[in-house]
């Protein structure tokens, strides 16, 4: 079955979403940021993208469900006013419609047709004006069919996209009609690999990463960047291995942090599993509750890397 219509929609709305986030970033970000109850930041850009994307999906596929990161339960009125200003550049939604559109992302996931959205993955990178990504995937019963990542700050602005069984492509953020095929690297030895991980120590255990790379005799320093841009780096051959290492087994990864990147790396010829080598299961709700951590690679280096990761993390509880 073809999912050309879903892919075309995802490309279009991710491209516009990149314009929205870029517009938000043209202004001082401190007064466009809210600290949520879990101490993580959320910005006018996050809410604006979620409102716009959810609206476009609901217009085109009204029966589809949406799993998205944000909601309006605690949004301050001054932040919401700024959201409305940005969204209404690209949509005729009224203020109350914008609030309702944001909250369309409250699906619990699981069976059926679902879109998975992280409006700004890597919000801290966005606030530092470094790397972040607009991440959108489409799945049926947890099987990812379409994935699109918009990376506005990467090499002048790039979008990478994949449809299951059709390979992966890279586009300029300004041109989603003329893409080029991308493939993972062919680096054969771990000693030659380029390894990437999160900037934030709260997102991965960097001390364990250091032990793992020493065991694998990696000679290059790690490349640290925020967001699913790391999946884009693996899929396009700019890096060879991405590790996201849990500090304990109680933490559950959110599906919006991985769905799009997972498909794009696989369609570019790579491999993505958890730290035990198990495939990622997106069918169980809003989290990857049957998985722990992430290893993404060019495929060639995967088994050797996973074996070392399992050994180094064998004491995880």
C-alpha atoms as one frame of an Amber mdcrd trajectory, in Angstrom:
protein
   0.000   0.000   0.000   1.235   3.471  -0.888   1.305   6.291   1.630   2.196
   9.002  -0.879  -0.606  11.274   0.316   0.513  11.032   3.941   4.129  11.690
   2.961   3.217  14.719   0.844   1.184  16.184   3.697   3.941  15.539   6.224
   6.553  17.217   4.021   4.364  20.243   3.437   3.458  20.831   7.067   6.979
  20.188   8.376   8.306  22.736   5.887   5.820  25.355   7.113   6.552  24.374
  10.723  10.233  25.116  10.141   9.203  28.579   8.971   7.150  29.043  12.145
  10.000  28.075  14.459  12.443  30.246  12.541  10.051  33.177  12.874   9.701
  32.589  16.622  13.491  32.467  16.964  13.824  35.912  15.380  12.587  37.357
  18.675  13.907  37.137  22.239  13.150  33.614  23.436  13.205  34.193  27.180
   9.767  35.828  27.186   8.431  33.122  24.843   9.282  30.228  27.172   7.298
  28.466  29.878   8.780  26.017  32.411   6.478  23.008  32.744   5.770  21.093
  35.950   8.472  18.568  35.070  10.977  21.466  34.893  11.385  21.150  31.123
  10.916  24.212  28.893   8.198  24.663  26.307   8.121  27.617  23.952   5.765
  29.605  21.787   7.325  27.661  18.915   6.294  24.279  20.364   2.679  25.304
  20.845   2.483  27.133  17.499   3.786  24.182  15.492   1.506  21.736  17.305
  -1.548  23.908  16.633  -0.706  24.257  12.940   0.263  20.607  12.335  -2.734
  19.164  14.179  -5.104  21.398  12.237  -3.677  20.359   8.855  -3.790  16.661
   9.762  -7.346  16.900  11.061  -8.500  18.712   7.907  -7.010  16.059   5.608
  -7.504  12.904   7.664 -10.296  13.719  10.146 -10.555  10.161  11.493  -6.839
   9.857  12.302  -5.596  10.192  15.882  -2.622  12.329  16.927  -0.047  11.623
  19.627   1.769  14.872  20.391   3.901  16.120  23.241   2.160  19.325  24.340
  -1.263  20.371  25.675  -2.843  23.609  26.871  -3.591  22.636  30.480  -1.049
  25.042  31.966  -0.285  27.459  29.131  -0.040  31.053  30.454  -2.235  33.602
  28.704   0.707  35.778  27.618   2.351  32.752  25.976  -0.924  31.744  24.338
  -1.377  35.246  22.890   2.024  34.989  21.225   1.123  31.517  19.912  -2.022
  32.890  18.282  -0.025  35.659  16.618   2.394  33.199  14.990  -0.193  30.575
  14.011  -2.502  33.099  12.394   0.194  34.020   9.886  -0.276  30.561   8.360
  -3.841  29.671   9.322  -7.261  31.332   9.627  -7.917  29.652  12.989  -9.491
  31.762  15.712  -7.987  31.801  19.209 -10.340  29.152  20.612  -9.704  26.924
  17.578  -5.960  27.168  18.166  -6.376  25.961  21.738  -8.557  23.057  20.586
  -6.113  22.175  17.824  -3.191  21.926  20.239  -5.221  19.527  22.372  -5.991
  17.235  19.427  -2.646  15.609  20.248  -3.971  13.826  23.332  -4.394  10.347
  21.820  -3.106   7.472  23.913  -1.691   5.766  20.803  -1.810   2.040  20.133
  -4.001   0.477  17.457  -5.253   2.312  14.382  -4.012   5.235  12.289  -1.911
   7.636  14.324   0.283  10.636  13.655   3.159  11.195  16.086   4.409  14.750
  16.585   7.203  16.401  18.506   6.729  20.050  17.510  10.216  21.046  18.655
  12.452  18.155  19.606  15.474  19.560  21.404  13.834  22.617  22.955  17.035
  23.411  24.863  18.932  23.400  21.570  16.269  25.698  20.127  16.728  28.059
  23.076  20.503  28.037  22.533  19.856  28.655  18.818  21.633  25.401  18.024
  20.173  22.124  16.726  16.521  21.152  17.043  14.027  19.284  14.869  10.356
  19.307  13.909   9.455  15.615  13.982   6.385  14.019  12.403   5.601  10.365
  11.772   2.585   8.411  10.608   1.900   4.857  11.777  -0.736   2.154  11.601
  -0.987  -0.189  14.596   2.454   0.993  15.681   4.076   0.261  12.308   5.798
   3.465  11.147   4.847   4.183   7.524   6.095   7.776   7.074   8.701   9.846
   8.894   9.796  13.454   8.329  12.375  15.511  10.238  12.821  19.231   9.716
  16.205  20.525  10.909  16.166  24.305  10.268  19.576  25.056  11.803  21.498
  22.194  10.184  23.671  23.192   7.214  21.353  25.983   6.148  18.164  24.040
   6.806  17.425  20.440   5.838  14.428  18.140   5.764  14.816  14.348   5.649
  11.918  12.047   4.898  11.055   8.412   4.315   8.137   6.206   3.348   8.397
   2.563   4.386   9.840   0.482   1.575  10.775   3.514  -0.542  14.128   4.664
   0.838  15.017   8.003   2.419  15.529  11.429   0.870  17.005  14.763   1.898
  15.615  18.157   0.860  16.510  21.770   1.345  14.101  23.319   3.824  13.172
  25.703   0.994  12.500  23.015  -1.654  10.538  19.856  -0.890  10.080  18.931
  -4.553  13.675  18.048  -5.398  15.153  15.611  -2.917  18.212  13.395  -3.148
  18.532   9.832  -1.920  20.497   9.394   1.291  22.253   6.347   2.692  24.033
   5.441   5.884  27.816   5.252   5.926  29.865   2.197   5.058  32.324   2.625
   7.938  33.407  -0.962   8.684  35.347  -0.636  11.951  34.340   0.816  15.312
  37.790   2.378  15.660  36.961   4.611  12.680  33.392   5.456  13.597  31.905
   8.862  14.268  29.700   8.556  17.336  26.988  11.008  18.381  24.949  11.527
  21.517  22.773  14.118  23.235  24.154  17.391  24.516  22.095  17.155  27.695
  23.442  14.793  30.364  19.865  14.244  31.533  19.089  12.567  28.186  21.910
  10.012  28.159  24.598   8.627  30.449  27.688  10.246  28.954  30.084   8.600
  31.424  28.908   5.168  30.277  29.164   6.324  26.665  32.815   7.129  27.290
  33.427   3.636  28.652  31.648   2.077  25.655  33.613   4.086  23.086  36.863
   3.219  24.849  35.957  -0.469  24.691  35.175  -0.060  20.984  38.504   1.762
  20.498  36.807   4.812  19.019  39.420   7.470  18.271  37.217  10.394  17.243
  35.617  12.666  19.880  31.829  12.374  20.241  29.580  14.675  18.236  26.966
  16.090  20.600  23.792  17.656  19.292  20.217  18.029  20.452  17.136  16.369
  18.992  16.450  13.825  16.267  19.010  15.635  14.139  21.197  12.739  15.343
  19.010  10.311  13.390  19.413  12.546  10.349  23.194  12.452  10.836  23.164
   8.635  10.890  20.792   8.320   7.912  22.850  10.659   5.730  26.232   9.133
   6.573  27.432  12.128   8.579  27.786   9.889  11.649  27.940   6.140  12.198
  26.446   5.374  15.622  24.024   7.160  17.961  23.686   6.063  21.581  20.961
   7.118  24.009  21.762   5.330  27.253  19.280   5.134  30.137  20.462   5.714
  33.697  17.939   3.163  35.000  15.374   0.705  33.649  12.391   2.646  34.970
  12.675   5.398  32.362  10.441   5.007  29.306  11.289   6.773  26.051   8.484
   8.795  24.461   7.437   7.654  20.999   7.556  11.203  19.575  11.279  11.371
  20.370  12.073   8.489  18.004   9.280   7.543  15.565  10.309   9.656  12.568
  14.048   9.137  12.994  13.623   5.381  13.438  12.032   4.954  10.007  14.395
   7.356   8.251  17.517   5.536   9.485  16.075   2.140   8.546  15.052   3.316
   5.083  18.555   4.751   4.589  19.958   1.262   5.203  20.727   1.521   8.908
  19.480  -0.226  12.007  17.731   1.031  15.159  17.136  -1.038  18.308  17.112
  -0.615  22.037  20.290  -1.272  24.063  19.512  -4.998  24.129  19.183  -5.281
  20.352  15.374  -5.456  20.378  13.320  -3.692  17.716  11.412  -0.639  18.937
   7.711  -1.254  19.638   5.563   1.809  18.900   2.247  -0.040  19.325   1.899
   0.172  23.110   0.882   3.782  23.699   2.716   7.052  24.193   5.958   5.423
  25.389   8.333   2.681  24.284   7.477   0.790  27.450   8.951  -2.509  26.222
  12.297  -0.950  25.282  15.248   0.595  27.078  17.528   3.176  25.502  18.434
   3.511  21.834  21.227   2.336  19.537  21.089   3.600  15.942  23.814   2.783
  13.455  24.863   2.211   9.877  24.011  -1.459  10.433  27.548  -2.721   9.884
  28.654  -1.633  13.357  25.413  -2.443  15.125  25.881  -5.900  16.627  29.384
  -5.173  17.907  28.201  -1.913  19.454  25.139  -3.487  21.084  27.235  -6.293
  22.569  29.524  -3.791  24.279  26.588  -1.623  25.376  24.870  -4.621  26.974
  28.041  -5.558  28.830  28.746  -2.038  30.119  25.111  -1.550  31.193  24.664
  -5.025  32.654  24.180  -3.577  36.155  21.217  -1.356  35.192  18.241  -1.674
  37.518
